């Protein structure tokens, strides 16, 4: 009976842990970088003018072949962003090669784990699709490492191989970023003091007595919905607690099995 109760308690603990673990592994594409919730219909032409987009939004832009198109989005610790872009080409064109590149807040180029980051559209192809699945964003990293960290990320879309005759032809582009929450498997011991969010804006804070105004630098408003480092809770905490419970139950069960009846096997004569 005692062993049965021990096994029942173990199964109950595992059942309680399965719920939070499944919730942490679900995709979390929502974040709030746009005040009105509408996706932008234009793209920037440099890092400083990159159009801010929310995760889960589908942004569009009209441009010309040869232009550099930039967007930016926020990514927090524990997320694995996936960038998808599509370029609509004119009916008549020669073969073209398009590419998307992702940079972090320090403008370091981030490698793609997998996906078609560069693709060639054959002659007459009406569209080309590109995908970049990034590495999981870490809460902390060594200064010399190139790991993705919480903050702003930039996406650059451009054509890298095009004939002179096709330069300047009108094209349409669309981009969407979604993230999957990896959970405790990507958790590390440490965190950044501040996210890597460049793009300092100057805003008026207060007016001085002489009628002038004092200026203060503030960070860009692009950030995840629940704020930075919102994913401090992960299933790593759950499984750590489950491990402690299982260790305690194993100790109790082992003691119960080895203790016996608590009476000596032989009773000395005259006892």
C-alpha positions, 0 to 999 in steps of 0.5 A: 500500500505504501508503495502504491501511494508513493507511485500515485504521488509521483504520477500526480506530480508529473501530471501537474508539471505537464500543464505548465510545460505544455503552455511554455512550448506554445508559440508566442507571436504577440508583441506591441511595437505599434501603437495603433496595431496596424502593420506598416505599409512602407519600409525603411532604407537604412537601419535608422529608418527601419519600419517597426513591426510587431511579431505576428503582423504582416508588413508590406512595402512597394519599392524598386529592384535594387533598393534596400528595405529595412524592418525592425522587430523586438525579440525577448529571451527564450524566443526563436524568431522565424522571419518570412519574406515574399517578393512579388516580381514584374511579369517580365524579368531576368533571373534574380537572386534575393536575400534577407539578412537579420542583424541584432541591436549591435548590428551584428549579422545573425546566422540562420539555423535553417531556411532559404535565406537566399533564393533565385527567381527564374526568368518569368517567376512572379514571386520568390519566398525567403525564410530565416529561422534564427537561433534562440534568443539568450538572456545573457552571453559572453561579451565575445560571443555572437549569440542573439540577445534580447532587444531590437532586430533588423531585417534587410531585404535586397536583391544581390544578383540582378541584371542592369535592365531589371534595376528600378523595376517595381516590386512588392514586398511583404514580411512577417515575423513569428516566434516560438517560445522554447522554454526552460531548455534555453534558460541560462543563469544571467540576464542583461542590464538593458536590452539591446535597443538602439534608435535613441529618440529625443523628446521634450521632457519639460519646459524650463523657466525661460520658456525653453525646453529640456531634452532627454533621450528615450528608448524606442517604444518597440518592445514585447507585449509583457515588457522585456525579460517577461519570460523569466518563468519557464518549465525549468523551474517546474522540472527542478521542483519535480526532480526534488519531489521525486528524489524525496519520494524515492528516499521514502520508498527506499527506506520503507522497503529496506526497513522491514517489519522493525523487529529482529528476525530471531528473539534471544532465549529468555527475552 
